[in-house]
Amino acid sequence: MDTRLDYMDHASYLAFRAMGHHPTLHYTWVYDRAVDLAALRRLSERLQHGRFARVVEPAQVWGGRARWVRPDRPVPIEVEPAPRPRSQVEQWSVEISRRPIDPVSGPPWRFGVVRLDDGGSAVAIVVSHTVTDGVGVLLGLREAVEGRDLGLTYPRRGAAQGSRLSQWSEVLASLPEKARALGAVVRQMRAERSLPHRESTAALPATPTHTRTTRLPDRDGAARIVTFVSEAAWDACAERLGGTSNVLAAAVAARLGHHLGRVQRNGTVNLTIPVSVREGDDDLRGNALSSVVVTLDPAEVTRDLRPARAAMKAALSAQDAQQLPLLAALPLVPFVPVRLLRRLERFALGADVNAVGCSNLGRVPDPVERIDGQPCQYAFGQFNEPGRPTAELVRMGGQGFLGVTFSGGRVVINAVAFRPGGDNSDETLLAIVHDVIDELALGPPLPW
């Protein structure tokens, strides 16, 4: 079993070391009953042997490959001592995501359970994005629910790397691959310099639709919300506007970008959409992801989704060509010093990148809705990046992200946003998302 990190996973690990924080993925299950704690403990035991149960052991030599090793200790279920109101499920779930999760020292994930004061309950599982991506989270949960044994045999810490001599030998053997990667990068840079100069489409300064300002906290100042609409209303809207469920998710993200002021000079919104490149259930890469950028007219999507559908189709068709430069450069990742990565990260944060992230997590698989053996009311996934300094959010020109999950007859919409100089309260972001729901006639938001 090859325990070396894939180059994309190695890049994620280096970014964590450079920035001191990293994204997490978490799923929340909501119930109108008490959960079966004994069944959840069995699930937890299976997770200790699945694809989440690994952390990174850095290489001991420059340019060496980091390895996956098993965590030093198991991850317990954290049962909250006091019940919470149902209206605080989202707040509690975010609290779980903010507890320490470390893809190197551990724990690589968290598992929380809380009773609700109306007799219901909620469960949250939060996983380091370095350890796995959104598709990997669902695979890991499904494998644990179904009792599937992947036969993973990650070594203990300290037993993965071998001698320094063997590590240097591996680095030397990889030099031809690195030389080819460097050549590809140089050719790409020359090709880009030969292109005609194009006028920048850098975004205009964000103009908040809600002007009340609040004092920004030192860390983690982004607003986060979760809200719900009927899946029947969602499907009816997609059909009425000539689109699909996936295109409608992009339309909601484009409207969110419009309200947040994350627009280009011509009024369009650029969406960054992740695309899974996982090659089957046995693909153990943490981050088997690519992405595309799609430009949409936020005014047009309220009337007609057919142009957006065509734009997304064209972007996906060109995806492989867009990713070639990145893929060609990945073998160079182990040679990038963390100090240089910090400087590059600061440079990137100073750039005017004004896109909105958009992730359609799809329908929660039936086994994943039954993590304690019986169905939940609904479940949903979220993306979070706890610990990101507010000053960093300001330097990068703000943040905008929208995700959707389908479960229990609901479309669960979650959003994250930060506007420099704007009102970054959760209440204001919720009002903006509800405005978008009204604009697309998605019906009244559903209660928790």
N, C-alpha and C positions, 0 to 999 in steps of 0.2 A: 504494500500500500504506500503510494507516494504521498507523504505528508507535507510537501512543500506548498506554500501558498501560491495560488494562481497570481499572475502579475497584477490583475485588477484588484485582488484582495490585498496584495502587498502594497499597492498604492493607497488603498483605504486605510491600512494600518499606519503607513507613513504620514498620511494626512492627520490621523488621530494624534500621533506623536508631535506633529508640528503645531497643531492648533490647540491641543489640550482638551478638546471636546469633539464629539462625533455624533452622527445621527443614530437614532434608534427607531425601531419599528415596534408598534405594540397593538395587540388585539384586546378588545374588551367585550365581555359577554354579559348581557343583562337578563335577569330572571325575575319572574313573578313568584318564585318559591325559594326555599332554601336549597343550596347546592349540596350534592353528595360529597362530603369532604374525603371519605374513604376512597371514592372513585378518583377524585382529583389527586390524592396521594399516589395512587397507582399510576396515573398519568405522569406525575412528576418523576416517579422512579424510571419510567420508560424514557422520558426526556433526558435523563442523566446519561443515557446510552445512545442518544440520537445525534442528529446533525448540529444541534445547538451546543452540545457538550464539548466544546473545544475553545482554546485560547491560543494566542500567538506567542511563540518563543522566538525572539529576535536572533538573527545570525550573529555569530561572534567575530566575523571578519567582514571588512568592507566589501560590499558588492555581493555578499552571500545571500542565500535565500532563507527567509524566515520559514518556520515550520509550525504546523498545528500540533498542539499537545493537549492532553486532557487537563481539565481544571484541577486545582489543588484540593478543592473541597466541593461537595454537592451543593446545589442551589435549593434552599428550603422554600416551602410555601409560607408566605407571610400573611397570617390571618389577623385582620384588624381587631383590636379589642372592643371597639364601640361601633354601633351601627351608624349609618349615614342616611340623610334624606336622599330619595331617588334623584332629586334635582342636582345633587352633588356628585353623581357618578363620574362625569367628565373631569371634574376637579380632582377627585380621588385618583382616577386613572393617570392623570398628568403627574400627580404626586409620586406615584409608583415609578414613572419614567424618569423622574428627577433623582431618584435614589441612585447611588453609585453603580454604574455598569462599566466594566473595563475589559476590552478585548485582549489585554495582555495579562494583567494580574488577577482578573476575575472580580466579581462573577460576570459571565458572559450574558446572562439574562436574569430577569426577576419574575416572580410568580406571586401575585397578590389576590386575596379574597376578602370581601367585605359584606357584612349583612346590611340590608336596608331597613329603615324603620317602619316600612309598610309590609314587612314579611318577605320581601324579595331579597335578592343578593346580586353581587356583581363579581366578576373575575377579570383580572388583567394579567397578561403575559407580555413582557417587554424584552426585546432581543437587540443586541448590538448589531448595527448595520454592517460592521466589519465581518461579523460571524456569518450573517446570511442576509439576503434581500427579501422583498415582500413575498415572492413566489416560494422562496426557501422556507419562510416562516410557515406558510400554509402546508407545505410538504412535510416539514418536521412535525407539525401538530397532527396531521392526518396519519403519519407513520406511527406516532405514539398512541393515538386513539385506537388504531387498528392492530396494534401490537406487532408491527413489522420490525424485524431485526435487520439492520443494515450491515451488521458484522463489522462495525467500525472499531479499529484497534489503535487509537491514537496513543502514542507513548507518553509516559510521565515526563514532566518538565526535567530537563537536564539529560535526557536519554535520546533526544531526537537529532541533535546536530552532528554527533561524531567528533573526531579529533579536529583540531585546527588545521592540521595538514590535509585531511580529507576535504574540509571546507574550502581551503585555498585551491585544491585540485579541481573542485567543482566550479569555482569561479573561473579558473584558467580554461576549463573545458567549454565554458559558456561564451568565451570572448568572440568566436566567430559569429555567433548569434547577435551579440551586442554590436559588433562592427556592422552587420547588415542593417540593424535597427538604426544606428547612427547615420548610415548612408541614406536610408529612407527618409529620415527627418530632414537631413540637409537638402535632399532633392525636393521635398515638400516646401521648405522655406524658400528655395529658389523659385519654385513654380508660383508661389503666392506673391513674391516680389515682382514677378513678370506680369501679373494681372493689372488691367487698367485701374487707376485710382477711382474709388467710388466714394461719393459723398457719405459721410457718416449718418447713420440713422439713430444716433444716440437719442435716448429718451429725453423728453422735456422734464423739468422738475416736477415731482409729484405734487398734485394739488388736491389735498384732502377734501372729501365731500362733507366731512364733519370737522369743524374748525376748532372745537375746544381742545386745548392742549393740556397735557399732564406731565408731571415731572417723571423722567425716565429712570427706571431702576438701573443699578450698575450691571446686572446680568439678567439674561433671559427676559428681555422686555417685550417680546413679541406677543401679540394677542392670539388666542387659540379658542376655537368654538367647534361644537358639534350640533347639527340640527338634522331634521328628518322630513322627508316628503313621502307620499304614497308612491309605491312602485307602479301602480296602475296609472296614476297621473303622469309620472315620468315617461312611461312608454307611450301614452297618448300624445304627449307633447312632442316626443321624437318623431312619431308618425305624422303628426299634423304639420311639422316643419320640414318634412322630407329628409330626416336624418336617421341615425341609429343611436342606441344608448350611449355608445362610446363618443360619438360626435356631440351629443347633448352635454356630456360631462365637459368636453372642451369648450362648448359654448358658455356654460356656467363659469368656467375659469376665465374666459375672455371678458365676460361681463364683470367679474370680480376685479380683474386687472384694470378695466375701465374706471371703476369706482375708486380704486386705490391710486389712480393716476399713473399706473405702470404702462404707459403707452409710448409708441414711437411718434416721430414728428408728423406722420401722416394719419395719426389716430388709431393705427392698428395695434394689436397686442401680440407679442411673441410668447408662445407657449413652449415650455420644455417638457416633453412627454417621455417617460421611461418606457423601454421596450425590453421584454425578457428575451434572452438568447439561451436560456437553459435547455440543454439537450437531453430531456427526459428526466424521470424521477431519480435516476442513479447519478446524475450530475451533482457532485458535491462541492462545486465552487460556491463561495459565499456570495459574490456579486456577479452573477451571470446576467449583466445588464448592458444595454446600449441605450441610446436616446435619439430623439428627433426634435427639431425645432419647427413649429408650425405657426404661421402668421395668419391671424384671423381679424376680420372687421367686427368689432364688438357691437356695432349698430345693426349690421346685417343679420347676425345670428338670432336676433329676436324675431325676425320675419321669415328667414329661409336658411335651412341648414345644409342645403345642397352644395353651395360653394365651399363651406367648411369641410364637408365630406370629401370633396375633390382635393382640397388642399392637404388633408390628412393622408389620403391615399397616395398622393404624389410624394409627400415627405417620407412615408414608409417605403415606397418603391426605391427612393434614393438613399435609404438608410445605410446600406452597406458601403456605398462610395463615400458618404460623409464620415464614416467611422474608420476608414482605412488609415488616415494619418495617426489617429490615436492608437489603434491596434499595432501599427508598425513601431511606435515609440515605446510600447509597454515593456519590452525586455530591458530597457535602460533604467527602469524604476529602482531596482536594488542599488544602483550606483548614485542615486540622488541623495545628497546629504540632507539631514533634517533641517540644518540651518539654512540651506539654500531654499528648501521647500517653504520655510517660514517667510523668507523674503519674497518668493513668488506668490505666496498666499496674500501677503500684504499688497503686492502689486495688483493681483486680481481683484481684491476688495476695493481698490481705488478705481477700477474700471467701471464704466457706466453700463452695467449689465442689468437690464430692466425687465427681464422675462418673468413669467409666472409659471411655477411648476404645476403640472396637472397629472394626477395619477388615478387611473381607474383600476381599483383593486378587484373589481369583478364580484361575482357571487361567492359568498362563503360556502365552501363545500359542506354537504350534509354531515359527514363525520366530524368536521370541525365545529359545527353547531351543537354537537353532542359530546362535549369533552368530559362530562360527568355521567354519560350513558343515556341522558334524556335531552330533548331539544331545549335550547334557550329561547327566550322571546326574540332576540336578535343579537347579532354580533357585528363588530366593525373594526376596521384597521385604521391606524393613524401613523403619520410620520412626525417625528419630533427631533429636536436637536437641543437638549438641555445644556445649560451652561454657556451658551454662546453669548459673549459680551454684547451689551447694547451698543457700545462704541463701535464694535465690528459691524453690527447691523446698519449703523449710520454710515460708516465708510463705504459699505457695499450698496448704498442707495436704497435701502429698505428690503423688504422680502414679501413675496406673495406665493401662496401654495394652496391648491385645492385638491382634495381626494374624495372619491366616492366608493362606497361599499354597498352591496345588495344582500339583504338578509331579512327574513321574517316579514316579507311584504313591504319592506321599507327600503328607500334609498337613503343611506346615511351619508351626509355631506359634512366633511370636516375641513376647516380652513385655518391657515396660519398667516399672519400678516404683521408687518411693521412698516410704519411710515415716519421717516424722520421729521420731527416737528409737528406730527399729527397726534390725534387722540388714539392711543394704542390700547385702549381698554377692550376687554372681551365683549362688553355690552355693545360698543360701537361696531365692532366687526360683525357681531350677530345681526345687528340692524342692517348692515350693508348686505350680508348674505340673504337676509329675508327680502330686501329690496330686489335682489337678483331673482329670487324665487317668484316674486310678484311679476317682474318684467317678462318672465318666460311662462307665466300662467301655469305654474306647477302645483297650484292648490295651496291650501293653508298648511303651514308646518305642523307636523305631528308632535304630540307631547312625548316626554320620556316614558 
